[in-house]
Amino acid sequence: MKHPDKWRETIDPFSLPYKSFKPTEILGYPHAGNDVFYARGLFGGKEVKAYIKVARQKGATIENEVAILSQFHSPIYPTVIDCGFAGTPFSVTLELPGERLSVIVGENETLESLSFMEEYGVALATLHLLPISAEPVKDRRFFHAPPDELLKTLGLEECKGFFANSPKGAVQCFCHGDFHYANILWNNHHISGILDFELSGIGNRDFDIAWAMFLRPGQKFMKTEAEQESFLCGYQQVAPCDRAAVKYYMAQCYVYFLQFSGDDTEYCDHIHNWLKKLL
């Protein structure tokens, strides 16, 4: 997979205290909150390609991700080949095959994405049923109903009543925490990799579904009801969900994303139209 050239100052990846991996060349610098390097190196006497992830901020939870990945037994999850938590935490995982759906469908002019949505939903439901030992997910602002002041600022006062009635009795399960298209790889029309488990833990099932389904700025799929319905049908082949709760949490996420999407008129119009239809 192709990644950008260096786009900000980072830690020197060759300075880390590796035990079993020896980097020989940095091939790219994926965009991420932490410092992430796509690298070529030696592991077990063989040349491999891998991702080095290094904590960049105090809230980084690389140790949590490594603990969770150690419990998986499927080739679609990253394999940790090195890590260290003394000083600056880091991990090294082998590269998985595949491309992101955004690359595969491009502009998605003929809704090529529809043929992927069912498996997309199945994969999340399957993940939710795994008996993973994990801590509760860390609290995030997206988990909470937007305050009235924010709704007023965004011109969404009509949503106050809707957000005043949050879903009751949230179902708790193992959640990915960031199950969206940038963390899912596809190969030969099937999911070949599920990445980035830093935010994973025991959490709200229906919010985790909503986080996977709501549209991000610039995203060319998951715009239509047909795509969303196919995703949910796939999910419900494997496990139940509360569709009304999913829609509530999608709306919640959209309001927060409106805060920093003001320059993207098309995206803002999509959110406003989606909320209007929901209400």
For each residue, the residues with C-beta under 8 A, 3 or more apart:
1: 38 95 98 99
2: 28
3: 27 28 29 30 38
4: 7 28 29 30 31
5: 28 29
6: 10 29
7: 4 29 31
8: 29
9:
10: 6 13 29 35 37 54 56
11: 15 16 35 54 56 88
12: 15
13: 10 16 23 26 35 37 39 52 54
14: 23
15: 11 12
16: 11 13 52 54 84 88 90
17: 84 86 87
18: 21 22 23 82 84 92
19: 82 84
20: 43 44 81 82
21: 18 41 42 43 50 81 82 92
22: 18 41 42 43
23: 13 14 18 26 37 39 40 41 52
24: 39 40 41 42 47
25: 39 40 41
26: 13 23 29 37 38 39
27: 3 38 39 40 49
28: 2 3 4 5 37 38
29: 3 4 5 6 7 8 10 26 36 37 38
30: 3 4 36 37 38 51
31: 4 7
32: 35 36 53
33: 56 57 60
34: 53 54 55 56 57 60 62 198
35: 10 11 13 32 53 54 55 56
36: 29 30 32 51 52 53 54
37: 10 13 23 26 28 29 30 51 52 54
38: 1 3 26 27 28 29 30 49 50 51 95
39: 13 23 24 25 26 27 49 50 51 52
40: 23 24 25 27 47 48 49 50
41: 21 22 23 24 25 47 48 50
42: 21 22 24 45 46 47 48
43: 20 21 22 46 48 50 81 82 94
44: 20
45: 42
46: 42 43
47: 24 40 41 42
48: 40 41 42 43 81 94 95
49: 27 38 39 40 94 95
50: 21 38 39 40 41 43 81 92 93 94 95
51: 30 36 37 38 39 78 92 93 95
52: 13 16 23 36 37 39 90 91 92
53: 32 34 35 36 62 65 90 91 92 93
54: 10 11 13 16 34 35 36 37 62 88 89 90
55: 34 35 60 62 88 89 90
56: 10 11 33 34 35 60
57: 33 34 60
58:
59: 138
60: 33 34 55 56 57 89 198
61: 64 65 138 198 199
62: 34 53 54 55 65 66 83 85 89 90 91 198
63: 66 67 85 89
64: 61 67 68 134 135 197 198 200 201
65: 53 61 62 68 69 91 196 197 198 200
66: 62 63 69 70 80 83 91
67: 63 64 70 71 134
68: 64 65 71 72 132 134 197 200
69: 65 66 72 77 78 79 80 93 197
70: 66 67 80
71: 67 68 130 132 133
72: 68 69 77 130
73:
74: 77
75: 96
76: 96 191 192 193 194
77: 69 72 74 193 194
78: 51 69 93 94 96 193 195
79: 69 93 94
80: 66 69 70 83 91 92 93
81: 20 21 43 48 50 92 93 94
82: 18 19 20 21 43 91 92
83: 62 66 80 89 90 91 92
84: 16 17 18 19 87 89 90
85: 62 63 89
86: 17
87: 17 84
88: 11 16 54 55
89: 54 55 60 62 63 83 84 85
90: 16 52 53 54 55 62 83 84
91: 52 53 62 65 66 80 82 83
92: 18 21 50 51 52 53 80 81 82 83
93: 50 51 53 69 78 79 80 81
94: 43 48 49 50 78 79 81
95: 1 38 48 49 50 51
96: 75 76 78 185 192 193 195
97: 185 187 192 193
98: 1 185 186 187 191 192 193
99: 1 103 104 185 186 187
100: 103 104 181 182 184 185 186
101: 104 105 113 116 120 181 184 186 221
102: 105 181 182 219 220 221
103: 99 100 106
104: 99 100 101 112 116 186
105: 101 102 108 112 113 116 220 221
106: 103 109 220
107: 220
108: 105 111 112 113 220 221
109: 106
110:
111: 108 114 221 224 226 227
112: 104 105 108 115 116
113: 101 105 108 116 117 220 221 222 227
114: 111 117 226 227 230
115: 112 189
116: 101 104 105 112 113 119 120 186 189
117: 113 114 120 121 222 227 228 230 231 234
118: 121 122 230 231 233 234 237
119: 116 122 123 190 191 234
120: 101 116 117 123 124 184 191 212 231 234
121: 117 118 124 125 230 231 232 233 234 235 236 237
122: 118 119 125 126 234 235 237 238
123: 119 120 126 127 184 191 194
124: 120 121 127 128 176 179 208 209 212 235
125: 121 122 128 129 234 235 236 237 238 239 241
126: 122 123 129 130 238
127: 123 124 130 174 176 179 194
128: 124 125 173 174 175 205 208 239
129: 125 126 173 238 239
130: 71 72 126 127 174
131: 174
132: 68 71 174 200
133: 71
134: 64 67 68 174 200 201 202
135: 64 201 202
136: 201 202 203
137: 140 175 177 199 200 201 202 203
138: 59 61 199 201
139: 143
140: 137 143 199
141: 144 256
142: 207 211 252 253 256
143: 139 140 204 207
144: 141 252
145: 163 164 166 252
146: 150 151 159 163 252 255 256
147: 150 151
148: 151 152 160
149: 152 153
150: 146 147 153 154 255 259
151: 146 147 148 154 156 157 159 160 163 255
152: 148 149 155 156 157
153: 149 150
154: 150 151 255 258 259
155: 152
156: 151 152 159 255 258 275
157: 151 152 160
158: 161 279
159: 146 151 156 162 163 251 255 275 279
160: 148 151 157 163 164
161: 158 164 165
162: 159 165 248 251 278 279
163: 145 146 151 159 160 166 251 252
164: 145 160 161
165: 161 162
166: 145 163 248
167: 170 206 242 244 245 248 249
168:
169:
170: 167 204 205 206 207 245
171: 204 205 206 242
172: 202 203 204 205
173: 128 129 202 203 205 208
174: 127 128 130 131 132 134 200 201 202
175: 128 137 179 200 201 202 203 204 205 207 208
176: 124 127 179 183 194 197 199 200 208 212
177: 137 197 198 199 200 201 203 208 211
178: 183 196 198 199 211
179: 124 127 175 176 183 184 194 208 211 212
180: 183 184 211 212 216
181: 100 101 102 184 216 219 221 222
182: 100 102
183: 176 178 179 180 194 195 196
184: 100 101 120 123 179 180 181 191 193 194 195
185: 96 97 98 99 100 191 192 193 194 195
186: 98 99 100 101 104 116 189 190 191 192
187: 97 98 99 190 192 193
188: 192
189: 115 116 186
190: 119 186 187
191: 76 98 119 120 123 184 185 186 194
192: 76 96 97 98 185 186 187 188
193: 76 77 78 96 97 98 184 185 187
194: 76 77 123 127 176 179 183 184 185 191
195: 78 96 183 184 185
196: 65 178 183 199
197: 64 65 68 69 176 177 200
198: 34 60 61 62 64 65 177 178
199: 61 137 138 140 176 177 178 196
200: 64 65 68 132 134 137 174 175 176 177 197
201: 64 134 135 136 137 138 174 175 177
202: 134 135 136 137 172 173 174 175
203: 136 137 172 173 175 177 207 208
204: 143 170 171 172 175 207 208 249
205: 128 170 171 172 173 175 208 209 241
206: 167 170 171 209 210 241 242 245 246 249
207: 142 143 170 175 203 204 210 211 249
208: 124 128 173 175 176 177 179 203 204 205 211 212
209: 124 205 206 212 213 232 235 241 246 249
210: 206 207 213 214 245 246 247 248 249 250 252 253
211: 142 177 178 179 180 207 208 214 249 253
212: 120 124 176 179 180 208 209 231
213: 209 210 222 228 231 232 246 250
214: 210 211 222 250 253 254 257
215: 219 222 223 267 270 271
216: 180 181 219 257
217: 257 261 264 267
218: 264 267
219: 102 181 215 216 222 223
220: 102 105 106 107 108 113 223
221: 101 102 105 108 111 113 181 227
222: 113 117 181 213 214 215 219 227 228 231
223: 215 219 220 227 270
224: 111 227 228
225: 228 229
226: 111 114 229 230
227: 111 113 114 117 221 222 223 224 230 231
228: 117 213 222 224 225 231 232
229: 225 226 232 233
230: 114 117 118 121 226 227 233 234
231: 117 118 120 121 212 213 222 227 228 234 235
232: 121 209 213 228 229 235 236 241 243 246
233: 118 121 229 230 236 237
234: 117 118 119 120 121 122 125 230 231 237 238
235: 121 122 124 125 209 231 232 238 239 241
236: 121 125 232 233 239 240 241
237: 118 121 122 125 233 234
238: 122 125 126 129 234 235
239: 125 128 129 235 236
240: 236
241: 125 205 206 209 232 235 236 245 246
242: 167 171 206 245 246
243: 232 246 247
244: 167 247 248
245: 167 170 206 210 241 242 248 249
246: 206 209 210 213 232 241 242 243 249 250
247: 210 243 244 250 251 278
248: 162 166 167 210 244 245 251 252
249: 167 204 206 207 209 210 211 245 246 252 253
250: 210 213 214 246 247 253 254
251: 159 162 163 247 248 254 255 274 275 278
252: 142 144 145 146 163 210 248 249 255 256
253: 142 210 211 214 249 250 256 257
254: 214 250 251 257 258 271 274 275
255: 146 150 151 154 156 159 251 252 258 259 271 275
256: 141 142 146 252 253 259
257: 214 216 217 253 254 260 261 271
258: 154 156 254 255 261 262 268 271
259: 150 154 255 256 262
260: 257
261: 217 257 258 264 267 268 271
262: 258 259 268
263:
264: 217 218 261 267 268
265: 268 269
266: 269 270
267: 215 217 218 261 264 270 271
268: 258 261 262 264 265 271 272
269: 265 266 272 273
270: 215 223 266 267 273 274
271: 215 254 255 257 258 261 267 268 274 275
272: 268 269 275 276
273: 269 270 276 277
274: 251 254 270 271 277 278
275: 156 159 251 254 255 271 272 278 279
276: 272 273 279
277: 273 274
278: 162 247 251 274 275
279: 158 159 162 275 276
